Amino acid sequence: MAETLIVRVAEREMQGTEVAVLTLASVNGTALPPFSAGAHIDLHLGDGVVRQYSLCGSAHHPQHYRLGILKDRASRGGSLAAHRLAVGETVIVSPPRNLFALDMEAEHSLLIGGGIGITPMLAMADTLFRAGKSFEIHYCGRSRESMAFLHELADCHFSAHVRLHISDEGNKVRPAEVLAGHHRTGHLYVCGPEGFMTWIADAARSCGFSAGQLHQVYFNREVETGGER
């Protein structure tokens, strides 16, 4: 087995529709390995089930790993097992690794999360804000009731950079409007269901974004963000 850590569930909260927000800490109070925004960890959930989830906490506070995990009704075991984790239980995780890293040289960053795809964007927004960078975070969902993290996004240090797009309130995201004018110097980061990401990526290419300016992470490929592999 590759290098792993044993951590405990320090906090557990349900948010939105069936999103478990877990805070993981070391069992002996020591600092956990550091991570950068966009990173994920492997969660070992027993019976050989290993799933990847993005870290949504601040990379400036690595003493905790925070995850937002959507219960998938078509789950093959991963999200259901993760939702059964209770405060005080221990779980095996991998050290963080990052396949969705920020380009900190970009003049402007557009962070677009669909549904549970908002999770890596929270860490990214925190990092960009602390570095004094120009950015926007766009959170897209079907309904306010289904969306996690709304309360903290409304009252966090980067809340002025947050834009909500809630379909049943009549303000579904319009990609061409969000992306307009940013193709020369901007970088786009998008995460969510695959159809959502394809839609945003197609709009970005139509707006003149190059492959090097477009960054995506997939639910059902190398890394999941709140979904299942």
Residue pairs with C-beta under 8 A, 6 or more apart in sequence:
2 94
3 94
3 95
4 42
4 44
4 92
4 93
4 94
4 95
5 26
5 32
5 33
5 92
5 93
5 94
5 95
6 27
6 90
6 91
6 92
7 24
7 25
7 26
7 27
7 32
7 65
7 90
7 91
7 92
7 93
8 24
8 25
8 26
8 27
8 88
8 89
8 90
8 91
9 22
9 23
9 24
9 85
9 86
9 87
9 88
9 89
9 90
9 91
10 23
10 24
10 25
10 64
10 87
11 21
11 22
11 23
11 87
12 20
12 21
12 22
12 23
12 85
12 86
12 87
13 20
13 21
14 20
14 21
15 21
15 68
15 148
15 149
16 145
16 146
16 147
16 148
16 149
16 150
17 145
17 146
18 70
18 71
18 83
19 68
19 69
19 70
19 71
19 116
19 148
19 226
20 68
20 69
20 71
20 82
20 83
20 85
21 66
21 67
21 68
21 69
21 148
21 149
22 66
22 67
22 69
22 82
22 85
23 57
23 64
23 65
23 66
24 32
24 64
24 65
24 66
24 67
24 91
24 93
25 32
25 63
25 64
25 65
26 32
26 63
27 90
31 62
31 63
32 62
32 63
32 64
32 65
33 62
33 95
33 96
34 59
34 62
34 96
35 55
35 59
35 62
35 65
35 96
35 98
36 59
36 96
36 98
36 101
36 102
36 127
37 59
37 101
37 102
37 120
37 123
37 124
37 126
37 127
37 128
38 54
38 98
38 99
38 100
38 101
38 102
38 120
38 123
38 124
38 189
38 217
39 54
39 55
39 59
39 96
39 97
39 98
39 100
39 101
39 123
40 52
40 53
40 54
40 55
40 96
40 97
40 98
40 99
40 100
40 120
40 223
40 224
40 225
41 52
41 53
41 55
41 65
41 67
41 93
41 94
41 95
41 96
41 97
42 50
42 51
42 52
42 93
42 94
43 50
43 51
43 52
43 53
43 67
43 78
43 82
43 91
43 92
43 93
44 50
44 91
44 92
44 93
44 94
45 51
45 77
45 78
45 81
45 82
45 91
46 81
47 77
49 77
49 78
49 81
51 78
51 79
51 82
51 224
51 228
51 229
52 222
52 223
52 224
52 229
53 67
53 68
53 69
53 82
53 119
53 224
53 225
53 226
54 67
54 100
54 119
54 120
54 123
54 191
54 217
54 223
54 224
54 225
54 226
55 65
55 66
55 67
55 96
55 119
55 120
55 123
56 66
56 67
56 68
56 118
56 119
56 120
56 122
56 123
56 149
57 64
57 65
57 66
57 122
57 123
58 123
58 126
58 127
59 123
59 126
59 127
60 126
60 127
60 130
65 93
65 96
67 82
67 119
67 226
68 116
68 118
68 119
68 148
68 149
68 226
69 79
69 82
69 83
69 116
69 226
70 79
70 115
70 116
70 226
70 227
71 79
71 80
71 83
72 78
72 79
72 80
72 227
72 228
75 228
76 228
78 228
78 229
79 227
79 228
85 91
99 217
99 222
99 223
100 120
100 189
100 191
100 215
100 217
100 223
102 109
102 124
102 127
102 128
102 189
103 109
103 187
103 215
104 131
104 133
106 133
106 185
106 186
106 187
106 213
107 134
107 185
107 186
108 133
108 134
108 135
108 136
108 182
108 185
108 186
108 187
109 124
109 128
109 133
109 134
109 135
109 136
109 186
109 187
109 188
109 189
110 135
110 136
110 138
110 178
110 179
110 182
110 186
110 187
110 188
110 189
111 121
111 124
111 125
111 135
111 136
111 137
111 138
111 189
112 121
112 137
112 138
112 140
112 173
112 178
112 188
112 189
112 190
112 191
112 192
112 200
113 119
113 120
113 121
113 137
113 138
113 139
113 140
113 190
113 191
113 192
114 140
114 141
114 190
114 191
114 192
114 193
114 196
114 197
114 200
115 140
115 141
115 142
115 146
115 147
115 192
115 193
115 196
115 226
116 148
116 192
116 225
116 226
116 227
117 190
117 191
117 192
117 193
117 196
117 197
117 219
117 225
117 226
118 139
118 147
118 148
118 149
118 191
119 191
119 225
119 226
120 189
120 191
120 217
120 225
121 137
121 139
121 189
121 191
122 149
122 153
124 135
124 137
124 189
125 135
125 137
125 158
125 161
125 162
126 157
126 158
128 134
128 135
128 158
129 135
129 157
129 158
129 161
135 161
136 161
136 163
136 178
137 153
137 158
137 161
137 162
137 163
138 163
138 165
138 173
138 178
139 147
139 149
139 153
139 162
139 163
139 164
139 165
140 165
140 166
140 167
140 172
140 173
140 192
140 196
141 147
141 164
141 165
141 166
141 167
142 166
142 167
142 168
143 166
143 167
143 168
143 169
144 150
144 166
144 168
144 169
147 166
150 164
153 159
153 162
153 164
154 162
163 178
164 171
165 171
165 172
165 173
166 172
175 199
175 200
175 203
175 204
175 207
176 203
176 206
176 207
179 186
179 188
179 203
179 204
179 207
179 209
180 207
182 188
182 207
182 209
183 204
183 207
183 208
183 209
183 210
183 213
184 208
186 209
186 213
187 213
187 214
187 215
188 200
188 204
188 209
188 213
188 214
188 215
189 215
189 216
190 196
190 197
190 200
190 201
190 204
190 214
190 215
190 216
191 197
191 216
191 217
191 225
192 219
193 219
194 218
194 219
194 220
197 216
197 218
201 214
201 216
204 213
204 214
205 214
217 223
217 225
218 224
219 225
219 226
219 227
219 228
219 229
220 227
220 228
220 229
